[in-house]
């Protein structure tokens, strides 16, 4: 069956089985692996994408149901050269740890701020209740969403990963192996 999608601004025509889930079409057919497969039961939210601008769990949508619609994945929200304010806020507010839930959490939070640009902490928690995180305890996630909301309302410039974490080559010659790192009493005898 042919499926016509607009994914992250580009047209995609896929020949898929009618039972293929959107999450698998995105990952396996289009190589968009930022959309994660977590539970396959719509409980965790790791597979969240925007469908016509509204967050949906892509493990609950058949690819054929998305035909003729616009899909936005984490890759379409921002990339390393131009982070979305939500991505930057998750980075700077430490709203992630293992990162597995992060893509779905960010997509859901973007949808939340599109609907409510200045949510309270309780509204943020309610807006993200379909996304589970086993690592963070959610406080930094709420902080990140609040920070992203401020940045979006203020029209803050987008940054690249390089701007947030510039890489600098070593300025000094590293010490010979072990010197300055291994205390003398633990270094090999007879040196």
N, C-alpha and C positions, 0 to 999 in steps of 0.2 A: 504494500500500500504506500502511495506517495504522500509525504508530509511536507508541507511548505511552511517554513518558520523564518522569522527574522530573529536572529540570535546575536545579541550584542551589536546590533546595527547592521549585520550582514545577513543576506538572504541565504537560506540553506534549504535544499530539497533533498529529502532522505527517502529511501525505499526501506520501509520497516514492517515488521509484523504488527498486526493490530493490537497485540497484547504487550508490546514493548513500552516500558515505563519511560517517562520523559527523562528521569535521572540517568538512565542507561543510554538513551539516545544522545544526551549531552556528553557524557563521559566516553562512551565506546564509539559512537559514530562521528562525533565532532571533536573529540580529544580535549574537552573542557573539564579537566579533572579537579578544578576548584570546588565543584559541587560534589560533596561527599555522600557516600552511601553509609548510613549509620545503622539504623535499626530495621529498615524496610517495612516498618509498621506505622509510620507517621508519628512516632512518639518523640523522636530526638531533635528534629529540625535541622540536622546537618546538611540535608539536601535542599534547603530553601532557596528558591529563585524568585525573581519577579516575573509574573505573567501579566502582560498588559499593565505593568506598574504596581501590581498587587502581589504581596508575598504569598507563595504557595509552596507546599512540600512536594517536590517533584517526584517523590516515590508514590504519590497518590494520584498522579495525573498520567494518563496514557499519552504517548507522543502524538497520536492521531487527534487527541482532544486539543492539543496545542496548535494544530495546523491552522494557519492563517492568523496566528497571534504573534505578539512580540515577547520574546523571552530575554531576560537580562540575568546573567550569572555574575558571580564575583569578579570574573575576568572583565566583564563589561562595566562594572562599577568604577574600577580604577586599576591602574597597574603600577609597576615599580617606577615608571617615569613620571606619573601623575596620579598620586594617591587621592582617593576620595577622602574628604574630611573625616568620615567615619573610620576608614582604615588607619589614618594617621592618629586619630584619637585612641583607637584600640592599642596602637603601638605605644604612644606616649603615656597613656594611663595604665598600661600593663593590664589590659582587659583580656589577655589570653595567656594560656600556659602551654598546654600540649598543642593547641591550635586546631584540633579536629572539629570542634563545634564552631570555630571562629567565622568561617565563611558564611554559614547559614545565619549565625547571630548578626553579622554585619548586614547581610541582605535584609533580614527582618527589621533591624534597627533603621536602615535607610527608609524602608516603607513606613515605619512608625513616624519618623520625622517628616515625611512627605505629608502625612495626614495630620500630624500635630507637631509643629515646629518647636514648641517649648513645653514638653511634657514634664510633669512632676516625677519624682522618683517612683512613686506608686504607679503612675501611668507607664513609665518605662518598664517596670517589672511586669505589669499586666501585658504590655505589648510584646514582651519577649517570653512569656510563659510557655510557649510551644517549642522553645529551644532549650535543650538541656546541656549543661556544662558540668562535668564531673570534677573539674580542677579548681576553679577560681573562687567559688563562694559568691559570685555575682557582683560584689560591691564595686570592683574595678570596672566591670562591664557597665554598670549603671553610671559610674563616673565618666566612662568613655562616651556613652551616648549623650550625656549632658554636655560634655565638652564639644562633641561634634555638632550638637544642636546650636551651641553658641557660635561656633566657627561658621556654620552654614548661614545662620541669621546675620552674622557680621560680614558675610561675603569674603571670608579669609581666602588667601591665595592657596592653591594646591602646591604641594611639595613632592619632590621625588625621594626615593629611598636614599639616594646618594646625599641629598641635602640633610636628611635626618641622621644619617650615619656615614659621614665621609670616611673613606678608606685612605689611610696614609701609610706609606711604606715605612719600614723601620729607619730611624734616623741614626741609630748607633749600631755598630757591629755587635752582633750577639756574642755573649761570652762563649768560650770553648765548652764543649759538652760537660755539664755538671758543675762547672765553676760558677759560683755565685747562686746556684740553685740548690745544690746538695751540700749540706753542712759537712765541714772537713772530716768529722769523726765517722761519717758514713761513706766517704769517698774511698776508692780502692787503695789499699796499702801499697807502698812502694812507688808511688808516683813521683 
